[in-house]
Amino acid sequence: MSNSTYIIDDKLLASNGSRFLNYILDLFAFLIIFFLFCIALGIFIGLLGGTSLSSWISDMGELGWNLIVFTLFISYYILLEGFFGRSIGKFITGTILVDENGQKPSFGTIFKRTLCRLIPFDAFSFLGSDGRGWHDTLSDTYVVNKKALAEEIKTFHEFSLIGNEETN
């Protein structure tokens, strides 16, 4: 087999429309997760009859709630993209997160990518000329069409076998 390495082709990149839809779907999914977290917290407080826990939550203020939202946000992307290479929006639109070789990025890369999402206006940075957002370029990742990537990689490996002797 050949030692050549596959490199992502720009034609596989998800369209700006897909990227925007990913953003909207992920935002909606995150809001549902946050809502469910709040319901679970309320049930937990109700079951424990925890007046002190209830008081603590009431007193934690805006900073406390911002830390909770931040933690849920980071967890949402790191867990989904880390284990599946896809967020809920990417599952729905048929796109996937990959590195330049078409492979699933490492957890460290996904963590870096997720932190880059916190840059102001990052959500709209993919609307630029190359269709990659800041969180893509800073982490060297790509969002591509999953089916087209699978076909392209298969073709690449089949092509690289041409001229190689078959061993039994």
Backbone as numpy.savetxt, mean C-alpha at the origin, in Angstrom:
# Nx Ny Nz CAx CAy CAz Cx Cy Cz
19.24 -21.57 -17.31 18.41 -20.38 -17.31 19.28 -19.14 -17.31
18.82 -18.11 -17.89 19.58 -16.86 -18.03 19.66 -16.12 -16.70
20.74 -15.35 -16.52 20.91 -14.57 -15.30 20.33 -13.17 -15.44
19.64 -12.88 -16.54 19.09 -11.55 -16.74 17.99 -11.27 -15.72
17.82 -9.99 -15.41 16.87 -9.56 -14.40 15.78 -8.73 -15.04
14.56 -9.01 -14.65 13.42 -8.25 -15.17 13.39 -6.86 -14.54
13.11 -5.84 -15.33 12.95 -4.46 -14.86 11.57 -3.98 -15.31
10.85 -3.33 -14.41 9.50 -2.83 -14.69 9.51 -1.91 -15.91
8.54 -2.13 -16.78 8.35 -1.29 -17.96 7.29 -0.24 -17.61
7.51 1.00 -18.03 6.59 2.09 -17.71 5.17 1.84 -18.22
5.02 1.02 -19.24 3.68 0.76 -19.76 2.82 -0.03 -18.78
3.43 -0.64 -17.76 2.69 -1.41 -16.76 2.16 -0.54 -15.63
2.66 0.69 -15.51 2.26 1.56 -14.41 0.75 1.78 -14.41
0.18 1.79 -13.23 -1.25 2.05 -13.10 -1.55 3.47 -13.57
-2.70 3.64 -14.15 -3.09 4.96 -14.66 -3.36 5.92 -13.51
-3.33 7.21 -13.82 -3.65 8.21 -12.80 -5.05 8.00 -12.24
-5.98 7.58 -13.11 -7.34 7.30 -12.66 -7.39 6.17 -11.66
-6.63 5.10 -11.93 -6.55 3.98 -10.98 -5.92 4.41 -9.67
-4.88 5.22 -9.76 -4.21 5.69 -8.54 -5.15 6.54 -7.70
-5.91 7.42 -8.37 -6.85 8.26 -7.63 -7.95 7.41 -7.01
-8.44 6.43 -7.76 -9.47 5.53 -7.22 -8.91 4.73 -6.04
-7.65 4.28 -6.14 -7.01 3.60 -5.00 -7.04 4.51 -3.76
-6.70 5.77 -3.96 -6.68 6.72 -2.84 -8.07 6.86 -2.21
-9.09 7.04 -3.04 -10.45 7.21 -2.52 -10.92 5.95 -1.81
-10.69 4.78 -2.41 -11.12 3.52 -1.80 -10.38 3.25 -0.49
-9.07 3.53 -0.47 -8.30 3.33 0.77 -8.72 4.31 1.86
-9.03 5.54 1.48 -9.53 6.52 2.44 -10.85 6.04 3.04
-11.74 5.57 2.20 -13.03 5.06 2.65 -12.84 3.84 3.56
-11.97 2.91 3.17 -11.69 1.72 3.99 -11.09 2.12 5.33
-10.18 3.09 5.31 -9.58 3.55 6.56 -10.62 4.17 7.49
-11.53 4.96 6.92 -12.59 5.56 7.75 -13.48 4.50 8.37
-13.77 3.44 7.63 -14.56 2.33 8.18 -13.80 1.66 9.31
-12.51 1.42 9.12 -11.68 0.80 10.16 -11.65 1.68 11.41
-11.50 2.98 11.23 -11.48 3.90 12.37 -12.83 3.88 13.09
-13.91 3.88 12.32 -15.26 3.82 12.90 -15.43 2.53 13.70
-15.00 1.39 13.15 -15.09 0.11 13.86 -14.22 0.11 15.11
-13.05 0.75 15.04 -12.19 0.87 16.21 -12.91 1.63 17.32
-13.57 2.73 16.96 -14.29 3.53 17.95 -15.46 2.75 18.56
-16.16 1.98 17.74 -17.24 1.15 18.26 -16.69 0.09 19.22
-15.60 -0.58 18.81 -14.99 -1.60 19.66 -14.50 -0.99 20.97
-13.94 0.20 20.92 -13.49 0.90 22.13 -14.67 1.20 23.04
-15.78 1.66 22.45 -16.98 1.94 23.24 -17.54 0.69 23.88
-17.56 -0.42 23.15 -18.04 -1.69 23.71 -17.12 -2.15 24.82
-15.82 -2.03 24.61 -14.83 -2.42 25.62 -15.03 -1.64 26.91
-15.23 -0.33 26.79 -15.46 0.51 27.97 -16.77 0.12 28.64
-17.81 -0.15 27.84 -19.10 -0.53 28.39 -19.05 -1.86 29.13
-18.33 -2.83 28.59 -18.23 -4.14 29.22 -17.44 -4.09 30.52
-16.40 -3.28 30.53 -15.57 -3.17 31.73 -16.17 -2.22 32.76
-17.14 -1.44 32.31 -17.69 -0.43 33.22 -16.60 0.53 33.66
-15.65 0.73 32.79 -14.46 1.49 33.13 -14.67 2.99 33.10
-15.02 3.54 34.25 -15.17 4.99 34.30 -13.80 5.68 34.21
-12.77 5.03 34.76 -11.44 5.65 34.68 -10.91 5.61 33.23
-11.17 4.51 32.50 -10.76 4.43 31.11 -11.53 5.44 30.27
-12.80 5.55 30.55 -13.65 6.52 29.85 -13.16 7.94 30.09
-12.80 8.24 31.33 -12.27 9.57 31.67 -10.94 9.82 30.98
-10.09 8.79 30.94 -8.79 8.93 30.29 -8.96 9.24 28.81
-9.88 8.54 28.15 -10.12 8.77 26.73 -10.68 10.16 26.50
-11.56 10.60 27.37 -12.12 11.95 27.25 -11.04 13.01 27.44
-10.06 12.73 28.31 -9.03 13.70 28.63 -7.82 13.66 27.68
-7.75 12.67 26.80 -6.54 12.57 25.98 -6.46 13.66 24.92
-7.54 14.27 24.58 -7.53 15.44 23.71 -7.17 15.14 22.26
-6.92 16.22 21.54 -6.65 16.12 20.11 -5.36 15.37 19.81
-4.32 15.60 20.61 -3.05 14.91 20.38 -3.22 13.40 20.51
-3.95 12.96 21.51 -4.18 11.53 21.71 -4.91 10.89 20.55
-5.95 11.56 20.08 -6.70 11.03 18.94 -5.87 11.07 17.67
-5.04 12.09 17.50 -4.15 12.14 16.34 -3.15 10.98 16.36
-2.66 10.62 17.55 -1.75 9.48 17.66 -2.46 8.17 17.32
-3.71 8.04 17.73 -4.49 6.84 17.39 -4.70 6.76 15.88
-5.10 7.86 15.26 -5.32 7.88 13.81 -4.00 7.58 13.09
-2.92 8.19 13.53 -1.60 7.96 12.94 -1.23 6.48 13.01
-1.41 5.87 14.17 -1.08 4.46 14.37 -1.93 3.56 13.48
-3.23 3.83 13.41 -4.11 3.04 12.54 -3.74 3.21 11.08
-3.41 4.43 10.67 -3.03 4.71 9.29 -1.77 3.94 8.90
-0.75 4.04 9.73 0.51 3.34 9.48 0.27 1.83 9.44
-0.50 1.33 10.39 -0.78 -0.11 10.46 -1.54 -0.59 9.23
-2.50 0.19 8.76 -3.31 -0.18 7.60 -2.42 -0.48 6.40
-1.55 0.45 6.07 -0.71 0.27 4.88 0.41 -0.75 5.09
1.06 -0.72 6.24 2.17 -1.65 6.47 1.68 -3.09 6.48
0.57 -3.35 7.15 0.08 -4.73 7.21 -0.43 -5.22 5.86
-1.27 -4.43 5.20 -1.83 -4.88 3.92 -0.78 -4.97 2.83
0.00 -3.90 2.65 1.01 -3.92 1.60 2.17 -4.84 1.96
2.45 -4.98 3.26 3.53 -5.86 3.69 3.23 -7.33 3.46
2.00 -7.75 3.75 1.64 -9.15 3.59 1.12 -9.49 2.19
0.38 -8.58 1.58 -0.26 -8.87 0.30 0.29 -8.08 -0.88
1.06 -7.02 -0.60 1.53 -6.15 -1.67 0.42 -5.27 -2.22
-0.70 -5.25 -1.52 -1.88 -4.53 -2.01 -2.68 -4.00 -0.83
-3.21 -2.80 -0.99 -4.17 -2.27 -0.04 -5.56 -2.65 -0.56
-6.59 -2.31 0.18 -7.95 -2.64 -0.25 -8.26 -1.99 -1.60
-7.84 -0.75 -1.77 -8.06 -0.07 -3.05 -7.36 -0.79 -4.20
-6.15 -1.27 -3.96 -5.41 -1.98 -5.00 -6.06 -3.33 -5.31
-6.62 -4.00 -4.31 -7.34 -5.25 -4.58 -8.51 -4.98 -5.52
-9.25 -3.91 -5.26 -10.44 -3.60 -6.05 -10.08 -3.18 -7.47
-9.02 -2.40 -7.63 -8.65 -1.89 -8.97 -7.74 -2.84 -9.75
-7.31 -3.94 -9.13 -6.47 -4.90 -9.84 -5.03 -4.45 -10.00
-4.56 -3.61 -9.08 -3.18 -3.16 -9.12 -2.41 -3.77 -7.96
-1.09 -3.68 -8.03 -0.23 -4.27 -7.00 1.03 -3.42 -6.84
1.58 -3.46 -5.65 2.81 -2.74 -5.32 4.01 -3.66 -5.55
5.00 -3.19 -6.30 6.19 -3.98 -6.58 7.44 -3.10 -6.55
8.60 -3.76 -6.51 9.86 -3.03 -6.66 10.21 -2.97 -8.14
11.39 -2.48 -8.47 11.75 -2.30 -9.88 11.89 -3.62 -10.64
12.01 -4.74 -9.92 12.14 -6.05 -10.55 10.81 -6.82 -10.59
9.73 -6.14 -10.21 8.42 -6.78 -10.24 8.15 -7.68 -9.05
8.96 -7.57 -8.01 8.81 -8.39 -6.81 8.16 -7.58 -5.68
7.64 -8.30 -4.68 7.06 -7.62 -3.52 8.18 -6.93 -2.74
8.01 -5.64 -2.41 9.05 -4.93 -1.66 9.18 -5.47 -0.23
10.32 -5.19 0.38 10.56 -5.61 1.77 9.70 -4.78 2.73
9.55 -5.26 3.96 8.79 -4.51 4.96 9.44 -3.15 5.23
10.76 -3.10 5.20 11.45 -1.82 5.41 11.10 -0.81 4.34
11.06 -1.27 3.10 10.68 -0.39 1.99 9.23 0.06 2.13
8.37 -0.86 2.53 6.95 -0.53 2.70 6.78 0.45 3.86
7.57 0.29 4.93 7.51 1.22 6.05 7.93 2.62 5.59
9.00 2.69 4.82 9.47 3.98 4.28 8.41 4.60 3.38
7.82 3.79 2.52 6.76 4.24 1.62 5.57 4.79 2.41
5.20 4.09 3.46 4.06 4.50 4.29 4.35 5.82 4.99
5.55 5.98 5.53 5.91 7.25 6.17 5.90 8.39 5.16
6.31 8.11 3.93 6.31 9.15 2.88 4.89 9.60 2.54
3.90 8.75 2.80 2.50 9.13 2.56 2.08 10.30 3.45
2.82 10.53 4.53 2.49 11.60 5.46 2.97 12.97 4.98
3.72 13.00 3.89 4.17 14.27 3.32 2.93 15.03 2.83
2.79 16.28 3.20 1.61 17.04 2.74 1.47 17.01 1.21
0.27 16.82 0.75 -0.11 16.78 -0.66 0.45 15.58 -1.41
1.04 14.61 -0.70 1.55 13.41 -1.35 0.45 12.67 -2.11
-0.75 12.68 -1.57 -1.86 11.94 -2.20 -2.11 12.39 -3.63
-1.73 13.60 -3.97 -1.97 14.12 -5.32 -0.70 14.18 -6.17
0.44 13.75 -5.60 1.71 13.84 -6.32 1.78 12.88 -7.51
0.95 11.83 -7.52 0.98 10.90 -8.64 0.35 11.49 -9.90
-0.27 12.65 -9.78 -0.89 13.29 -10.93 0.14 13.95 -11.86
1.41 13.86 -11.48 2.48 14.44 -12.31 2.68 13.68 -13.60
3.72 14.02 -14.30 3.94 13.49 -15.64 4.22 11.99 -15.68
4.96 11.46 -14.70 5.32 10.04 -14.76 4.31 9.13 -14.07
3.30 9.69 -13.39 2.26 8.87 -12.76 2.70 8.19 -11.48
3.86 8.56 -10.96 4.33 7.99 -9.70 4.30 9.07 -8.64
3.80 8.71 -7.47 3.74 9.66 -6.37 5.07 9.75 -5.65
5.15 10.73 -4.76 6.38 10.89 -3.98 6.66 9.65 -3.15
5.60 9.04 -2.60 5.83 7.84 -1.80 6.32 6.68 -2.66
6.09 6.74 -3.97 6.63 5.74 -4.90 8.10 6.02 -5.20
8.38 7.25 -5.60 9.74 7.58 -6.03 10.73 7.54 -4.86
10.32 8.02 -3.69 11.23 8.03 -2.54 11.53 6.63 -2.01
10.60 5.69 -2.24 10.81 4.32 -1.76 11.17 3.36 -2.90
11.34 3.88 -4.12 11.67 3.05 -5.29 10.68 1.91 -5.48
9.39 2.24 -5.42 8.35 1.25 -5.64 7.46 1.69 -6.80
6.66 0.76 -7.29 5.80 1.00 -8.44 4.44 0.38 -8.18
3.38 1.03 -8.63 2.04 0.46 -8.60 1.70 0.13 -10.05
1.47 -1.15 -10.30 1.26 -1.63 -11.66 0.00 -2.48 -11.74
-0.45 -2.71 -12.96 -1.57 -3.61 -13.21 -1.10 -5.04 -12.93
-1.78 -5.75 -12.04 -1.33 -7.07 -11.61 -1.32 -8.09 -12.74
-2.39 -8.15 -13.52 -2.46 -9.13 -14.61 -1.41 -8.84 -15.69
-1.28 -7.58 -16.06 -0.29 -7.22 -17.08 1.12 -7.54 -16.60
1.40 -7.33 -15.32 2.72 -7.65 -14.78 3.00 -9.14 -14.86
2.02 -9.95 -14.47 2.20 -11.41 -14.52 2.49 -11.87 -15.94
1.75 -11.34 -16.91 1.97 -11.70 -18.31 3.35 -11.24 -18.80
3.72 -10.03 -18.42 5.01 -9.47 -18.84 6.18 -10.28 -18.27
6.09 -10.66 -17.00 7.17 -11.44 -16.37 7.24 -12.83 -17.00
6.09 -13.43 -17.27 6.07 -14.75 -17.91 6.73 -14.68 -19.29
6.37 -13.68 -20.06 6.96 -13.49 -21.39 8.45 -13.25 -21.28
8.87 -12.45 -20.32 10.29 -12.15 -20.13 11.08 -13.43 -19.86
10.56 -14.26 -18.95 11.28 -15.49 -18.61 11.25 -16.49 -19.76
10.16 -16.55 -20.50 10.11 -17.43 -21.67 11.10 -16.97 -22.73
11.16 -15.66 -22.93 12.09 -15.11 -23.92 13.54 -15.36 -23.52
13.82 -15.27 -22.22 15.20 -15.47 -21.76 15.63 -16.93 -21.89
14.67 -17.85 -22.07 15.01 -19.26 -22.24 15.37 -19.60 -23.69
15.04 -18.70 -24.61 15.33 -18.97 -26.02 16.84 -19.09 -26.21
17.24 -20.16 -26.86 18.66 -20.39 -27.14 19.37 -21.13 -26.04
18.73 -21.33 -24.89 19.35 -22.10 -23.82 19.05 -23.58 -24.03
20.03 -24.41 -23.74 19.86 -25.84 -23.90 18.97 -26.37 -22.78
18.06 -27.25 -23.15 17.17 -27.85 -22.15 17.89 -29.04 -21.53
17.88 -29.10 -20.20 18.51 -30.23 -19.50 17.44 -31.09 -18.90
17.66 -32.40 -18.95 16.67 -33.35 -18.40 17.07 -33.82 -17.05
